[in-house]
Amino acid sequence: MESKQRASALQKGVLEKEFDTIGLVRFVPSATAKYVRISIRPGQGVRVTLPKRASLAQAEAFVQEKTPWIRKHLASQQQEQEKKTLFSPDTEFRTRHHQLLLLPHPLPHCKSRLKDGVLYVWYPEQIDWQHPDIQDYIRKTVEYTLRLEAKQYLPQRVAHFARQFGFTYQQVTIKNAKTRWGSCSHTNNINLNLHLMRLPQHLCDYVILHELAHTVEKNHGPRFWALLDQISGDAKGLDKQLKAYRVQVF
């Protein structure tokens, strides 16, 4: 009887069921899907898409069969989430030119504003600031601020060093890269990570000089390091300092 009730509920829309080892699973009927499909998204849990011809019993059996795979991916997502910055009202967080300030307010949605060196983010007072949706909004706002600062600062800094040391390049692009501070293409287009705006000034400059040196020397051979040492003053020392930092995971 219970199975028939759940099947009937599924026909009317989304059905949710708690599984012992993987938690809540959402079963979503689809008019276009051809196969039962499982997707796992950060903050949204496990979702199972059902085509018209599939029964709920078949879908549940499929979930049971794929439980080891689901648990592996849930654990992986949890590890990635734990690596991310947790923005707190009590913890200081700065971009180069702005201090983040988190404030509760009575409205049901988040809002933000940049003013006088402060990045204000207001979040609904009835929702905990640790909620994934609140953290996601803060991350996007911080990323927007970093990108704004980077676009205003980094291209002109590249131009400054290019003039000083006689380099030529095509264009500067700002990216939100996950692992690299910068890169230089074979056509001398320079890509710079917006998270450079969180590095100390001398290391930000070192990354820029590193990529400008690649406009002349495309590999990391002896001639590259000799050139970089000449223009930076201490290439190996600065490179060692840079390795103490990692690209900030948001």
C-alpha positions in Angstrom: 0.0 0.0 0.0 2.8 2.4 0.9 4.6 1.7 -2.4 1.5 2.5 -4.3 1.1 5.8 -2.4 4.6 6.8 -3.1 4.3 5.9 -6.8 1.1 8.0 -6.9 2.9 10.9 -5.2 5.7 10.7 -7.7 3.3 11.0 -10.6 2.2 14.3 -9.2 5.8 15.7 -8.8 9.0 15.3 -6.9 9.2 12.6 -4.2 11.8 12.5 -1.5 13.0 9.4 0.4 15.6 9.0 3.2 18.2 6.2 2.7 20.2 4.9 5.6 23.7 5.3 4.2 23.3 8.2 1.8 20.6 10.5 3.3 17.8 12.2 1.4 17.2 11.3 -2.3 14.9 13.3 -4.6 13.1 11.4 -7.3 12.1 13.6 -10.2 10.0 12.4 -13.1 11.0 13.6 -16.6 9.0 13.5 -19.8 12.2 13.6 -21.9 14.7 11.4 -20.0 15.4 8.0 -21.6 17.2 6.4 -18.7 17.2 6.5 -14.9 20.0 9.0 -14.0 21.6 10.0 -10.8 23.2 13.4 -10.2 24.9 14.8 -7.2 25.3 18.6 -6.9 26.8 20.6 -4.0 24.2 21.7 -1.5 21.5 19.9 -3.4 22.2 16.3 -2.5 21.2 13.3 -4.6 18.7 13.6 -7.4 17.3 10.7 -9.4 15.7 11.5 -12.8 13.1 9.0 -13.9 11.8 8.5 -17.5 8.1 7.8 -18.0 8.6 4.0 -18.4 10.6 3.6 -15.1 8.8 2.6 -11.9 9.7 4.0 -8.5 10.7 0.5 -7.4 13.2 0.3 -10.3 14.6 3.7 -9.4 15.0 2.8 -5.7 16.7 -0.5 -6.7 19.1 1.5 -8.9 20.0 3.8 -6.0 20.7 0.8 -3.8 22.9 -0.7 -6.5 24.8 2.6 -6.9 25.1 3.3 -3.2 29.0 2.9 -3.1 29.4 5.3 -6.0 27.0 7.8 -4.4 28.8 7.7 -1.1 32.1 8.2 -2.7 31.0 11.3 -4.6 29.2 12.7 -1.5 32.4 12.3 0.5 34.4 13.9 -2.3 32.0 16.9 -2.4 32.2 17.2 1.4 36.0 17.4 1.3 35.9 20.1 -1.4 33.3 22.0 0.6 35.5 21.9 3.7 38.4 23.3 1.7 36.4 26.4 0.8 36.6 29.6 2.8 33.8 29.8 5.3 32.9 33.5 5.5 32.0 34.4 9.1 30.8 37.7 10.7 33.5 37.2 13.4 36.4 36.5 11.1 38.3 39.2 9.2 38.5 38.8 5.4 40.0 41.3 3.1 40.5 41.8 -0.6 43.3 44.3 -1.5 41.1 47.3 -1.2 38.0 46.2 0.7 37.1 44.7 4.1 34.2 42.2 4.1 31.5 43.0 6.6 28.6 40.5 7.1 25.4 41.9 8.6 22.0 40.3 9.3 18.9 42.2 8.2 15.1 41.6 8.2 14.7 41.2 4.4 14.2 37.7 3.0 17.1 38.0 0.5 20.8 38.9 0.4 22.1 42.2 -0.8 25.6 43.8 -1.1 27.3 47.1 -1.5 30.8 48.5 -2.0 31.4 51.7 -0.1 34.5 53.5 1.3 36.7 50.4 1.4 34.0 48.1 2.8 32.2 45.2 1.1 28.9 45.1 2.9 26.9 41.9 2.6 23.5 41.7 4.3 21.9 38.3 4.8 18.4 37.3 6.1 18.4 37.3 9.9 16.2 34.3 10.0 18.8 32.2 8.1 22.1 31.1 9.6 25.1 32.7 7.9 26.6 29.2 7.5 23.7 28.1 5.2 25.1 27.0 1.8 22.9 29.6 -0.1 24.3 32.4 2.1 27.9 31.3 1.7 27.4 30.9 -2.0 26.1 34.5 -2.3 29.1 35.8 -0.3 31.5 33.9 -2.5 30.0 35.3 -5.6 30.1 38.8 -4.2 33.7 38.5 -3.1 34.7 37.1 -6.5 32.9 40.0 -8.2 34.9 42.4 -5.9 38.2 40.7 -6.6 37.5 40.7 -10.4 36.6 44.4 -10.2 39.8 45.2 -8.4 41.9 43.0 -10.6 40.6 44.6 -13.8 41.4 48.0 -12.5 44.9 47.2 -11.3 46.5 44.2 -13.0 46.5 45.4 -16.7 48.1 48.7 -15.8 50.6 46.9 -13.7 51.6 44.7 -16.6 51.8 47.7 -18.9 54.1 49.4 -16.3 56.6 46.5 -16.1 56.5 46.0 -19.9 57.5 49.6 -20.4 60.2 49.4 -17.7 61.8 46.3 -19.1 61.0 46.5 -22.8 58.5 43.6 -23.1 55.7 43.3 -25.6 52.5 41.4 -25.2 49.1 41.2 -26.8 46.4 41.5 -24.1 45.7 40.8 -20.5 42.8 38.6 -19.4 41.6 38.2 -15.8 40.5 34.7 -14.9 39.2 32.8 -11.8 41.7 29.9 -12.1 41.8 27.2 -9.5 45.4 26.2 -9.6 47.6 28.7 -11.6 48.5 32.3 -10.7 49.1 33.2 -14.3 50.1 32.0 -17.8 51.4 33.3 -21.1 50.2 31.9 -24.4 52.4 31.2 -27.5 51.0 34.4 -29.0 51.9 36.4 -25.8 48.5 36.8 -24.4 48.8 37.0 -20.6 46.2 35.4 -18.3 46.3 36.5 -14.6 44.3 35.1 -11.7 42.0 37.5 -10.0 43.2 36.0 -6.6 46.5 37.8 -7.2 44.7 40.7 -5.5 45.1 38.7 -2.2 48.8 38.2 -2.5 51.4 40.5 -1.0 52.3 43.2 -3.4 55.9 41.9 -4.1 54.5 38.4 -5.0 51.8 39.8 -7.2 54.5 41.8 -9.1 56.7 38.6 -9.3 53.9 36.7 -11.0 53.4 39.5 -13.5 57.2 39.6 -14.2 57.2 35.8 -14.5 54.6 35.9 -17.3 56.3 38.8 -19.0 59.5 36.8 -19.1 57.6 34.1 -20.9 56.9 36.5 -23.8 60.7 36.0 -24.5 61.5 32.6 -23.1 58.6 30.1 -23.5 60.0 27.4 -21.2 61.5 27.3 -17.7 65.1 26.7 -18.9 68.2 28.4 -17.6 67.7 31.4 -19.9 64.3 32.0 -18.5 65.4 32.0 -14.9 68.4 34.2 -15.7 66.1 36.8 -17.3 63.5 36.6 -14.5 66.3 36.9 -11.9 67.6 40.0 -13.8 64.2 41.8 -13.7 62.9 40.6 -10.3 66.1 40.7 -8.3 65.7 37.2 -6.7 63.7 34.9 -8.9 64.3 31.7 -7.0 63.7 33.3 -3.6 60.5 34.9 -4.8 59.3 31.7 -6.4 59.9 29.9 -3.1 57.9 32.5 -1.2 55.0 32.1 -3.8 54.9 28.4 -3.2 53.8 29.1 0.4 50.5 30.4 -1.0 47.9 28.5 -2.8 45.1 29.8 -5.0 42.3 30.6 -2.7 39.4 28.1 -3.1 36.0 29.7 -2.9 
